[in-house]
Amino acid sequence: MASSPPLHLPLLLLLLPILLLFSGAAPTASSSHLLYNEKLTHLHFFFHEIYGGPNASTITVVNPPNTTSYTALGSIGVGENYLREGAELGSKLLGRAHELAVAASLGTPTAYLSLFNFFFTAGEYNGSSISIFGRAVLTEVMDRAIIGGSGKFRMARGYTLSKLVNRTVAGDVIFLVVEYDAYIYHMDD
């Protein structure tokens, strides 16, 4: 004589889909890894910064105790710099770079912990932005993460590679030009 299965086994089989749903093991739209088509965009532009003087685009807002050096550990600077099509000062303005930088090293050259929001005001990406975070040392190629974006760069991720291409000192004013390549993965509208 064959034995019948225990009474709780059919009940368990009926409740299994419900248990999986509440345990998070069942696939749902919110747990899917890709909810949209991703697109890769490569941008090439130049960052222009003026430190010091009446037209400064970057200033030091905090100096550590006992120093006035903007490169001393703990110095904090903020800026609204320019994103341009070329390295020349008169080249087409593409947008602005809102910056927060902290001198975060004891050694030389100074390494900065930098956070940027690149906001584009011209062309195809007008009204869009990318946010960049990472370590910056002006004497090296800088490799920083893209950690977000807005507008056409919604849900952005990726990286930037940048390098100093011009440093000019005129009295107490420093002009910097940094060349950027940004590789941005974002939503494909």
C-alpha positions, 0 to 999 in steps of 0.5 A: 500500500502506497503511503500518502504524502504528509498533509503539509507538503501540498500546502507548502507547494501552494505557498512556495510562490508567495514565500519567494515573492516576500523573500525577494528571491522572485524577480521583479521589475525593481530588482532587474539590473537594467531597466533601460538601454544604456548609451556610451557618450565620449566628450572632449573639452577643456576646463579653464580656472583662474585662481587669484586676482579680481576675476578669480573663478576659484577661491580658498575658503578655508586655510588650516591654522598657521598657514595661508597656503592653498596647498596645505593639508586641509585647505578647502577651495570652491569654484565656478570654472569654465568648460570650453571647446578648446584650450584658448580662452576665447574658445566656445563656452560649453558650460560651467564646472562647480567645484569643491576641492580639499587638499588631502595630502601631506606630501608634494605634489599636493593631492586634492579630493575633488568633487565637480558638477559639470553643467553644460549650457550649450549644444546637444547637452544643454541643461544636462550635467555630470558629477565627478569625484576623485583624487586630483594631482595636477602633475599627473593624468587624473582618473576620476569617477563619474558618479551621477548626472542629470538631464540627458545624462540621467543615471550617469556612470563612467570616468574622466581622464584629464591632464594639465595642458597649460599653467600660467602665472601672472603676479598673484594670478594662476591660470590653469587649463585642463584637458578632459575626456569623459566616458559617460554611460547613461540612459538612451532616450 
